[in-house]
Amino acid sequence: MKSPLLSLPGAVPAEGVDEGVAAHYGDLFREQRALAEGTGFVDLSHRGVVSVTGDDRLSWLHLLLTQHVSDLPTGQATEALILSAHGHIEHALYLVDDGTTVWAHVEPDTQGALIAYLESMKFFNRVEVADRTDEFAVVHLPAGSIAEVPEGVVVRETPYGRDLFLPRADLESYAEKSGPAVGLLAYEALRVEQHRPRLGFETDHRTIPHELGWIGTAVHLQKGCYRGQETVARVQNLGKPPRRLVFLHLDGSEVHLPPAGTEIRLADEGPDGRKIGFVTTSVRHHELGPVALALVKRNVPLDARLVADTTAAAQEVVVEP
């Protein structure tokens, strides 16, 4: 779905899964600084929006999600996962309940598969699941923003800012009042700095929540009765995950960033050394320079010198080995 804000001056379209919104509006580092200072807004209108209504919505979702939501207070933001039977991450939901409806935004074009799964699990519960992507656009206001929220708009307030479920028809008028618009690359740079994983970026077909630090934030360990819970409990109580998320400081003299999927090796083993991980997201940060998130094998020494292809990289712990 193409955002009308791509018609704003300087807008450069994002590519890949984020196609449909602006990557930037002509000045990446200025836009990053604006977000870091609590000004501007990010157009996330390409993300999927799903609603769940009905008297049983919270108790029903509690049985399906990794998060404890049966008593979720009105207006309190949370995030949750849906796992496979083997504990691998399939969906990530960013939720809030407004008192009558649970609202969630999800990765672009994943709402169809998510809704199909939810519909298959309704049974006799009093719930209705709907794809609201055509009606509502997600807009992000950074932490510290004093921008006004239009009356009646549902808000998810988190430590990183506020996510607005804005009527899609109001997106252009909201942009006129609440600028400057900030592109997705700036938002992603701050996400990487904050070590926040993203489905489809930091995950692959075998990722489990422990590898990304999603235990606690998206996975509640004091609840059961959801698909994949056995794997979560077994790894938490009896073992360690095979991989761990790390934050990489990349060699700033390189012109190009190592793209997602770039193999990581131990520098001491040379270019023919064994693969010990891969880059998941790489960005240019306005203060830190080139940085990245990556998944590496759990037993990689914390002081090991790494290379992403030919780019030297120093790791910073995100998930403890």
Secondary structure by P-SEA (a helix, b strand, c coil): cccccccccbbbbbcccccccccccccaaaaaaaaaacccccccccbbbbbbbccaaaaaaaaccccccccccccccbbbbbbcccccccccccccccccbbbbbccccaaaaaaaaaaaaccccccccccccccbbbbbbcccccccccccbbbbbcccbbbbbccccaaaaaaacccccccaaaaaaaaaaacccccccccccccccccccccccccccccccccaaaaaaaaaccccccbbbbbbbcccccccccccccccccccccccccccbbbcbbbbbccccccccccccccccccbbbbcccbbbbbbbcccc
